[in-house]
C-alpha cells in the first residue's frame, strides 16, 4: 500500500489521461467542485474547456468521438446541469460514439434528504447509457471510471459515472488505478468472409438485372476497393449520409445519397433495384426506402446484430465490409457493360449538371448551393466540416465536396439541432492544425449561439457560416407535403454578425451574392491569423428540389415515374400537373426522368 495519498478526483483524472484524453468539456456547479479542484491540479495534462451550456459539452464530446474514434468526455453538476447533458448524450448513443459523462451529485452526508438539486440520477441516465454507476466510496472512483471507459469502447456508447461531491475530495492511496496499456490500442481482428459466401454472393449478382450497392461507413478505408468492385461487376453505388466522403465523389458510378437528403439519381436507382446489396450500412430510413417494392436483399456487416435488421435476408454475410469487397474482387470476373449501369451513370451526370448550375448561380436572393460553392472553394484538403441539422443536411449532402483527407461530422440518427458549433469545437480541439468550418441554419444556431464565446475564449479559429432564411425550412417542406396549413415555422430575423461582434468575434452579414466570395476570403484571412470568424448569409427560403417526391412503379412492362400525391398536399401551395411541371418548377428544365434513360440504354424488366 502506498504511503502517499491523492484526492480521489485527481486519481480519477489521471485514469482519464491514461486513456489518451487531453481535453474535457463542462460547466461548473457546486456539486462538482471536487472534480473542478482536481482539474486545476491537472491543468498541465488535461485541458478543461468551459462551455456555456452542458448540452454543447455533450455534443462536442460526441463529435470528438465521431471524428477520432477515441472517447470524448463531458461533465455537469447535479440536477439541471445533469439533465442538460442528455440531448448531447443521446446523439452519442444513436451514432454509436464512445463518450464518458461525469455527473455531479449531492454529498453522501445529505443524500436521500431531499437536498438542494438532489435527484435519483441513475434512472435518468439508464436509458441513454451502456454503463451507469453511482460512486459509493472514494477509493472506487478511479476504478469505476476506468471500467466506464472500457464499457464505452466495448459497446460504442455512453458511460455515465455519478460522483457524490464529497467523495472526490477524500484522500486515497496514490496508486496507478488506470488499466489502459498498449494492448488496448491494437487493431481488432477483422471478420473474414468465406469462399462459399463469396460464391453465393456472385451467384445472386449474376442473376440480377438491376443490382445496387448501398454503402455505409462500415466500408471505412475501402473506398477505392468498392469503386473497383462497382466497375468490375457493373453495379452503381448509393451512399448513406454518414459515409459521405468515404468513396470518391468524382466517380461517375457514385450516385450520392438516397431518401430526402438525396441525389435524384440515387433515389431513382434505389427504387428500381431488383437486388440491393447493403455493405456496412446502418440506414435509419431503411424500413421505408427498402420496402418500396419487392427485391432481393444481401447484407454484409461486421456486427451480427445488424444482419436482417431492416429487411428479410436472401443472403446475410458476417464480415468486415472492406475485407469482403477485396475477397470478391479476387474471385469475380469482369462483367460486360450493363445497360442499367449506363443508365444510372447518365442519370447521375444529368443530376450533377443540374447541381452545378445551382452552385454557379450567383443570383439574389442567395441560394444555399452558392454558399456551399464558396465553402468548397476555400476549404483546405484536410478540412473538417461540422454540418448542423436542418436544410443544411440536404444541401451539404448535395453540394459539399468531401475529399479523402477531409472529415464531416453530423448528428445522424438523433438529428439534433444545435450540433454544428459543438462539432467545430471538437474538430479544432482534436485537430488543432486543421481547418474547421461549421454550417448552421438560423434555427439551429440560435439554440447554441452563446457558445460562440467559447471559440473566442480558447482562441479557436473556426469559420462559422450561418444560412439565415427566417423559417424552419426543413419543417416547412415537411408541412408542405401534409394536408394542413403552414404552422409555427416562421422565425424572427436576427443580425448574427452583430451578435457575434458583441461576443468579440469578427463577422460580416451578406445579403448580396456578389459580396459572398469577399466574405469567405475575409474568413480565410482572419482564421489563418488565429481568430474565429462568422458569416451571416441571408439565403432564399425556397425549397430545394425534393427528389423524394418522385415515385417509380412498373406499368405494362415498363417503369413509369410520377409525382407522389402527398407532394404539396398543403392547403397553402399548388400541386404540379406532371413530372415535367414538377421538375421545371425547380429550374430543372435540363433534368430527365429515369425511364427516359432506361429507354435510351435499353433497360428492360
N, C-alpha and C positions, 0 to 999 in steps of 0.2 A: 504494500500500500504506500502511495506517495505521501511524504510528509508535507509537501506543498499543496496549497489549495487554490481554487479558482472559482469565480462566480459561475453558477450553473449556466447562466445565459451566455457567458463568454465561451464556456466549453461547447455549448451548442453551436455558436457561430463558427468556432474552429472546425467543427464537423462539416458545416456547410462549405467553408472554404476548402476543406479537404476534398470535396467533390468537384472542385474547379469553378465554383461560383465566385464572381468578383464584384457583383452589384446586386442590391435588393431594393424593392420599391415599397414605400409605405407612408403612412401619415400618423403623427404622434397621438397618443392618448394616455390618460393616467394609468389605465390598466395594462399598459405595455411598457412602462418605464424601466423595468428591469432589463428588457432587451434593448431599449434605446440607450441605456447606460453602457451596455456591452458594445453597442455599435460605435460608441465613441472610443472605447479601448481598442477596437479592431479596425479603426478607420483607415489605417495604412494598408490593410489587406482586403477589406470589404467595403466597397463604396455604398453609402446609403443615399438613395435618390428620393428626395422628399417630393412626392406628387401632391396635387391639391384635391384629389378625390380618390378614395380607395378603389373604386371601380377602374380608374385609369391604371392604378398599380397592378391590378389583377390582369387587365387586358395586356399591359406591357409585359408582364411575366409570361403570359401565354404566347405572346408574339416572340419573345426571346426563345422559348422552347420550339416554336414552329420554325424559326429561322436557323437555329443552331443544332437542334436535336438534343441540347443539354437542358437540364432542369432550370426553370425560371422560379424566382422567389418573390413573394409579396407578403406584406403583413398588415394587420389592422388591430385596433383596440377592441375592447368588448362592446357589445350592444350594437349601436348604429354603425360603427366602424366595421364590425364583423359582417353585418348584413349587406353593407355597401360592396363588399368583395364579391358577392355571389354572382352577379351578372358576368363579370370577367372570368370567374372560375368555371361557370357553365360553358363559356366559349372554349376554354381549355379542354373541358370534358368532351364536348361534342367533336372537337377536331383532334382528339387523342394526343394532347400536348402534355408532357410531364411538368407539373407545377407543384411547388411546395407553398402552402399557405400557413403562416404563423398567426394565430389568433389570440388576442388578449382575453383574460378572464379576471374576475374579482379575486382577491387574495383568499387563501384557504380559510383564514380565520373568520371571514364574513360570507363565505359561500353558503348557499341554502338559507339565507336570512332575508331574501328579497332585497338585497343590497342594490345600490345605485348601479344601473347598467348591467346588472347580473341577469343572465339568461341561461337556460339549459341549451348550450350551443351545439352539443353533439347531434341532436336530431335535425338542427338547422342545416348542418353540413353533411349529413349522412348521404343524401341523395346525390350530391354533386361529386362526392369523393370516392376513390378506390380504397382509401385508408383514412380513418379519423380516430384520433385518440386524445383524451384529456390527460395531461400530466398529473401524476399522483404524488411523486416525490422529486426533489431537486436532482438527485443523482440519476434518475431515469430520463431526465430531459434530453441530454445529448444522445443517449441510446435510442430513444423513441424517434427523434428527428433523423438519425441515421437510417433507421428502419423505414421511416416515412419516405425518404428519398429513394430507397431501394424499391419500395412498393410503387411509387410514381413511375419509375423507369420500367419496372416489370409489366405494369398494367396500362402504361401510356395514359395516365390520367392525373387527377388532383389528389394530393395527400395533404391532410389538414392536421395540424398539431395545435391544441388549445392549451394555453400556458397560464395558470394562475400566477398573478403578478409577483407575489412574494417568493415563489419558488425560484425564480430566475436570479434573485439577489443572493440566495444561500450559497455558501461556500461548499464545494465538493472536492474530492481529491483531483489534483491536476494530472490527469492521465490521458493517453491518446484514445478517445472514445470512438472516433470515426473508423469505419471498416473499409473505406474506399482504398483500392490498390490498383496497380497497373492491370491486373487481371480483369477489372471491370471495364477497361477500355478496349478489350479485344472485340473484334467484329464477330457477331454471332454467325454460326454456320448457316449457309443458305440452303433452303429446302430444294432438293434437286428433282427434276421430273424423271419419269421412267421412259424407256424406249416405247413401251406399249401405249403410254399416254400420248406421246408424240405421234405415233402411228394412227391412233384413233382420231386425234385432232385433225391430221391431214386427210383422213378419210372423210370426215364431215365437211371439211372445207372443199374438198373436191366435188362433193355433191351439191354445193350451194351455187346459186346463180348471183346472189347479191349479198356477199358477206361483208361485214363491217367490223373493224376493230374499235372497241371503246376503251381508251387507255386512261388509266388513273395514275396517281402519284406513286403507286407501287412499282412503276417502271424505273423509278429512281434515275440511275445514270445510264439507263439502257435506251436513251432516245435515238441514238444512231442505229442501234440494232433493230428497233421497231420500224424504223424507216426502211431498213434493208428488207425486213420481212414483208412490209407493205408492198414494196416493189417486186419482190420475188413471187409473192402469192397474188399480186394484183388486188389488194384489199385496201380501201380507203380508211383513214384514221379519223375518229372523232375523239376529242379530249374531254375530260372532266375539268371543272374550273380550277381545282387545286393542283392539277398537273400542267397548267399553263406555263409554257417555257421549258418544259421537260423534253419536248420534241420540237425540233427546229421548225419555227413557224413559217419559214420561207418555203418549206417543202410543199409542193402543189397538192400532194395527197393528204396533207394535214388540213382537215376541213374546219378545225376550230371546235367551239363548244356547242352543246345542244341545250334544248329546253328554252327557257325565257331569256336568260342572258346568253344569247346564242348567235351563231352564224347561220344564215339561211340554208346554205348547202348542207351543213351538219344536221340540222333538224329534218330536212327533206330526205336525206340519205338514210338516216336512222329510221324514218317512218316507212322506208321501202325495203328494209333489210329482210332477207329470209334466214339469215344466220347472224346472230350478234355474238361477238367474242369480247367479253369483259376481261381486260388484262390489268390486274392490280387496281381495280376501280371500286370504290365505295361511293356510289352515286345516290345522293339523298332524294332525287326525284325519280329513281328507278321504278318505283311502284306505279308511277303514272306513265313515264316515257316507254318503259319496257312492255307495257300492256296495251299499246295502241292497236296491235294486230298480231296474228299468230306468227311465230318464228321459232327456229331452233336457237338454243342458248348454250354457249360454252363459257365457263368462268375459270380463270386462273388467278389464284390468290395464295399468299403465304400464311394467311390467317384462316384456319379451317372454319371458324365461326362465320366468316363472310360467305362461304360457299352455299349457294341456294337461298341466300337471304332475301333476294329481291325477284327471283324468277325461278321457275322449275328448271332443273338442270337436264340437259341432254348429255353434257359431259362436264364434270367438275374435276379440277386438277389442283391439288395442293402442291404449290411450288412457288419459289421466288419467280416473279414475273420476268425479269431480265434473263435469268438462267433458262427459263422455259423458251423464251424467244430465241436465245442462242442455240438451244438444242434443236429447235425446229429448223433453224437456218442450215444446220449441218445435214439434215435429213431430207429437206424439201427440194424438189426440182423446180426450175424456173417455169412459171405458168405463163401461157400465152396471154397477150393483152386481152383484158376483159372489156367488153363494151360498157359494162357497169362502171368499171374504174375510169374509163374515158369520160363517161357522162358525169361522174362525180367530180373529176378534176375540172371539167368545163364549167360545171355549176359553181364550183369554188372560185375559179378565176373570174367568172362573171360577178360574183358577190364581192370579191376583193376589189375589182374595178369600181364598183359602187361605193365601197367603203373609202377608197382613196379619194373619190370625188367629194365625199362628205368631209374628209380631213383637210382637203385643199381649199375648202370653201371659206375663204376669209371674208365672210359676209356678216352683216348685222341683222338681227341680233346674233350674238356669237353662238356657234354650235359647239356642243361639248366635244365633238370629233376634232375640231380645230384646236381645242385646248390640249387634247392628247397628242396631236401632231407636234405641238411645242414641247410637251413633256418628252416625247421621243427624240426630238432634236437636241435637247440639252442633256439628256441622260447619259451618264458615263457607262462604259461597257460592263462595269460591275456594280451598277446602281442597285439600290434596294427600294422597291415601291411598296407603300402601305396604302391600300385602297379601302375606303370606308364603304359601309353598306348603303344601298340605295341604287339610284340610276347609274352611279359611277361604277358599279359592278358590271352592268351591261356594257357601258362604254369602254371600260378597261378591257374586258374580255374581247371586245371587238377591235379596239383601236390601239391599245398599249402593246408595244413590241417588247417582249421579254426574251432576252438572249440567254445563252447557256451560262454565262458568268453572272447574270443578274438574278435577283430574287424578288418574289412578290409575296406579300402576306395579306391575308384577308380573314374575316370571320366567316367561315364557310357554312357549316351545318347549323350553328346557332344564329348566324346572321344578325349580330347585334350592331346597331348604330353606335357610333362613337368610338370605333376601333382604329380609325386612321391615324390620329395623332399618337396614341399609345404605341401603335406598331412602329411608327417612325422613331419614337424614343428608344424602343428596343433595338431597332436597326442601328442607330448611331452609337448606342452604348455597347452593343455586342460586336459591331464592326466599325470602330471609330474612324478608320481610314477610307470608308466607302461612302458614296453619296447616298443620302436618304431623302426620298420625296414622298410626301403624303398627299392624297387627293381625297377631298371630302365634300359632300353637299352641304348646303346651309343648314338643313335639318339635323344632320348627323354631327356637324362640327359644333353646333350650338349646345349640344349635350355635354361636351367636354372641353370647350374652348378655354376654360380657366387654366388648363394645364399648358397653354402656350407659354405661360410664365416659366414653366419648368424647363422649356427649351432655352430660355434666356438665362435662367439661374445657373444652369450647368454648361453654358456655352456650347450648345449643340446646334451646329449649322445645318438645320433641316429646311428644305423647301416645302412650304405649306401652300397647296393650291386649293382654294375654296370655290366650288362651282355653285353659284347662288342664283336661284330662279324663283324664289318666293313661293315655292309649293313643294309638297312631298310628292315628287313626280312619280316615283315607283308605285306609291299607293294610288295616286291619281289614275295611273294606267290600269291598275287592278280594278278600280271602281268603274272605269270606262267599259269594262267587259262584264259588268253586272247590271241587272235591271234596277237601277237606283239613280238618285241624283247625287252629284259630287258632294261630299260632306267632310268637313273637318280637316281639310288638307292644305288650306292656304296659310302661308307663313308671313309674318310681319317682316319687312325688309330690314336689314342691318348693314351698317358700314363696317365690315370686318377689318378693313385696313385701319380705320381709326381705332377700333378696339385693340388691334394688335399694337399700334403705336402707343396706346395707353399703357400697355404692358412692357414697353421698351423694345418691341420687335419691329424692325423696319418692314414697311408694307406699301403696297400700291393697289388701288382699285382700278379695274379695267372695264370699260363699257363699250369700247370700240375695238373691233377685230384688228384694225391696223396698229393698235397700241400693244397688242398682246406679245409679239416677239420681243419688243423692247423690255417689257416687264420680266419676261423669262431671262433675258440677258442680264438684267439687274439682279435677279435672284441668284443667278450663277456667280456673279461677281461678289455679292455680299456673303454668300455661303463659303466661297473659296477663301474669303478673308476671316472666316471662323464665326460668323453670326447667322442666326436664323432669319428667314425672310418669309413673308406671306403675300400671296397674290389673291385678291378678291375679284373673281371674274363673274360678271353678270351675264349669265347664259340664257338661251331661249328655254322656255318650259315645254316646248313642242316634244311630243312623244317620238322616240326613235322607232324605226320600223319594227313592229312586233312580229317577228318571224314565227312565233308560236301560234299565231292566228291562222297560219296556213295548214291545211289538212290534206292528207293524201289518202286516197282509197282506190280500190280496184273496181272497174266497171267495164263490162263487155270485153274482158281480157286485156284491158289496158289500165294504166294508172291515170287517175284524174285528180287534179288539185283544186281545192275550193277554199273559201274563207270560212272560218268557224262561225256558226250562228251566234256564238257568245261575243264575238268581237264587236265593240261599240254598241253593246246592248244598253248602255247608259242612256237615260232619258235626255241628257244634255248634249249628245253628239249624234252625228249622222252615220248610217251604215253604208258601206260601199256596195255598188251594184254588181261587181265582178272581181275576180282576182286581178285583172288588169287595172281596174279602177283603184283597188286596194294598193297595189304597188306604185302606181303613178301618184297617188296622194302623198307618198313619201319621197317624191322626186326619183322614183325608181323606174323611169321610162326605159332604161337600159337593161333592166332585170328580166330574165326569162324564168319560166316555171320549170320544175324538174321534168315533167312529162315532155316538154319541148326538147330537152336534152336527151331524154330516153329515145324519142323518135329519131333524133339526129344521129345517134350512135347505135340504133338498132337494139335497144334493151327490151327484152320480152319477158313475160311472166314465166 
